[in-house]
Amino acid sequence: MSYQEREAKKRKTAYNGGNPQLSFRQPINVPAQGGRGWTVSVAFPSSTIATLATAEQRIAVPSRIARALAIFSIDEVIVFDDSPVASRPLNTDTSAYTGDTDPCHFLTHVLSYLEAPPFMRKALFPLHPNLRLISSLPGLDTPHHPHPKESMSYREGVTIAGMTKSSDGTLVDVGLEKPVEIKEDIPPKTRVTIKLSEDESEPSECVHPHAPRTETGFYWGYTVRKAASLSAVFTESPYENGYDMSIGTSERGSPASKEFPHSRRLQFNHMLIVFGGPRGIEYAAMNDEELGGMGIQGGKTRELFDHWVDVLPNQGSRTIRTEEAVFIALTALKRIWDNE
């Protein structure tokens, strides 16, 4: 349905939502200072849900992880396959439920859905069995999931069909009562990042997805990446020079308080924090053919990382689930990038 058709439908139903652009309130977490160039990434394995028996249990895991990513302002999440190569399915039907057949696909699918602003999900995510229980999950409530009347210079949007006032460019639904216009010609149902024009007579600007972070310091959600192995987490980094600080989490590591004392100040551009599944990061290295060829197995797995850290020494339970470890580790490590 085009924008004009939707407007006609609103008039027929006597819709009157006011003009949210005329009544703004400030978002709750306006950055205290300017842009932020550095990033923090989190990687965890597909085996995180391998032992879970029901769809309800499986979908709860990416939901909890997504909440942790949002709360701690994590910029990238990578789901890597740590299963034995011989046991991986050759062809997975990704149109069917994949929670029990292709955990990497399932986890990245759900994480991507949760990261997208709610108003654009219907356009970007067709109905799918993986998302059947998604309505029961809590939202992220991040700055790029704006409340209708928040004053934000940036918005996430999805392009829609319809004619602009100038007959050139593209209409973009940004979650306000009316769409905005951009100069670029972009196909419908494409996600874009928009810098709103202060002059309503001028078109808004389509910008890089990282612009809200790099220019103003807003946390603007996380990107999602799928990796075929632990080594691919490093070698397929989206950053030009990769990650210049890497942290592996393990109960066999040094306590975080010892590895990162308060007196120590660390400098980095792109930090990576890697979590293991039920059998640890060593299990992922064991099933990684590239690392096997390099002799990185077992205890040598720690050589992949700049820091090998135990984020909760003397734990009371025999096991800490990955989704629990993410919250614990980010709480323990957050002061590294807060520089407190």
Secondary structure, 3 states (H helix, E strand, C coil): CCHHHHHHHHHHCCCCCCCHHHCCECCCCCCCCCCCCCEEEEEEEHHHHCCCCCHHHHHHHHHHHHHHHHHCCCCEEEEECCCCHHHCCCCCCCCCCCCCCCHHHHHHHHHHHHHCCHHHHHHHCCCCHHHCCHHHCCCCCCCCCCCCCECCCEEEEEEECCCCCCCCCEEEECCCCCCEEECCCCCCCCEEEEECCCCCCCCEEEECCCHHHHHHCCCCCCEEEEECCHHHHHHCCCCCCCCCEEEEEEEEEEEHHHHCCCCCCCCCCEEEEECCECCHHHHHHHCCHHHHHCCCCHHHHHHHCCEEEECCCCCCCCCCCHHHHHHHHHHHHHHHHHCC
